[in-house]
């Protein structure tokens, strides 16, 4: 993160670079910390975002994408902490 930008600014830029989508960054949903395999401590923020415009065009960092309902996330392979976060999101925000 650049010293002159906010976490929201960085997220907006990353989303544009990696997906070609323009989003409006909303409220933070979750704040978390974790330790990497290399022993580094990381700090993260999950934001709620609204789609503004754009058509998906993935950067070279990605090979595929899929839109799913949050309730479907549990069927995918992921780390337990992310599964817990998505479940919490679905309970609070997702529409059935």
C-alpha positions as MATLAB code, in Angstrom:
seq = 'XXXXXXXXXXXXXXXXXXXXXXXXXXXXXXXXXXXXXXXXXXXXXXXXXXXXXXXXXXXXXXXXXXXXXXXXXXXXXXXXXXXXXXXXXXXXXXXX';
ca = [
       0.000    0.000    0.000;
       1.266    3.444   -0.892;
       1.520    5.901    2.024;
      -0.641    8.408    0.124;
      -3.577    6.086   -0.524;
      -6.268    4.478    1.610;
      -7.086    0.765    1.821;
     -10.248    1.505   -0.196;
      -8.258    3.301   -2.901;
      -5.921    0.324   -3.175;
      -8.782   -2.152   -3.345;
     -10.514   -0.159   -6.079;
      -7.278   -0.097   -8.102;
      -6.633   -3.824   -7.610;
     -10.157   -4.780   -8.643;
      -9.819   -2.680  -11.805;
      -6.374   -4.141  -12.620;
      -7.348   -7.761  -11.981;
     -10.936   -7.873  -13.302;
     -11.535   -4.695  -15.336;
     -14.527   -3.861  -13.101;
     -15.298   -0.464  -11.607;
     -16.713   -0.729   -8.090;
     -17.791    1.601   -5.324;
     -16.003    0.701   -2.118;
     -18.415    0.508    0.792;
     -18.116   -0.195    4.474;
     -15.526   -2.539    5.940;
     -17.098   -5.903    6.694;
     -14.236   -7.661    8.463;
     -10.793   -6.831    9.812;
      -8.369   -9.693   10.342;
      -4.745  -10.620   10.949;
      -2.824  -13.740   10.061;
       0.692  -15.147   10.019;
       2.107  -16.310    6.675;
       4.089  -19.498    6.137;
       7.170  -17.254    6.083;
       6.379  -15.954    9.601;
       5.177  -12.518    8.491;
       2.159  -10.999   10.208;
      -0.430   -9.560    7.823;
      -3.407   -7.287    8.389;
      -6.439   -7.399    6.125;
      -9.751   -5.639    5.627;
     -12.720   -7.050    3.742;
     -14.954   -4.361    2.227;
     -18.475   -4.529    0.882;
     -18.464   -3.209   -2.694;
     -21.085   -2.270   -5.274;
     -20.620   -2.967   -8.982;
     -20.571    0.244  -11.050;
     -19.585   -0.867  -14.561;
     -17.308   -2.994  -16.688;
     -17.109   -6.388  -18.292;
     -14.922   -9.070  -16.705;
     -11.472   -9.252  -18.256;
      -9.101  -11.172  -16.006;
      -5.479  -10.175  -15.579;
      -2.702  -12.707  -16.120;
      -2.823  -13.425  -12.373;
      -6.083  -15.358  -12.833;
      -7.340  -18.126  -15.102;
     -11.068  -18.265  -14.347;
     -13.915  -16.821  -12.335;
     -17.406  -17.804  -11.323;
     -20.262  -15.821   -9.807;
     -21.843  -17.705   -6.908;
     -24.258  -17.052   -4.084;
     -22.452  -16.765   -0.745;
     -24.368  -19.809    0.500;
     -22.652  -21.903   -2.226;
     -19.119  -20.995   -1.137;
     -18.836  -23.856    1.336;
     -18.744  -26.401   -1.502;
     -15.463  -24.929   -2.796;
     -11.992  -25.689   -1.454;
     -10.733  -22.806    0.670;
      -9.084  -21.991    3.973;
     -11.295  -22.317    7.087;
     -10.996  -18.628    7.979;
     -12.349  -17.528    4.582;
     -15.181  -20.058    4.778;
     -16.095  -18.608    8.186;
     -15.999  -15.044    6.822;
     -18.192  -15.848    3.808;
     -20.671  -17.699    6.032;
     -20.851  -14.656    8.315;
     -21.404  -12.397    5.299;
     -24.157  -14.653    3.929;
     -25.955  -14.693    7.252;
     -25.846  -10.907    7.581;
     -26.233   -9.618    4.003;
     -27.146  -12.239    1.423;
     -30.670  -12.481    0.086;
     -32.135  -15.951   -0.319;
];
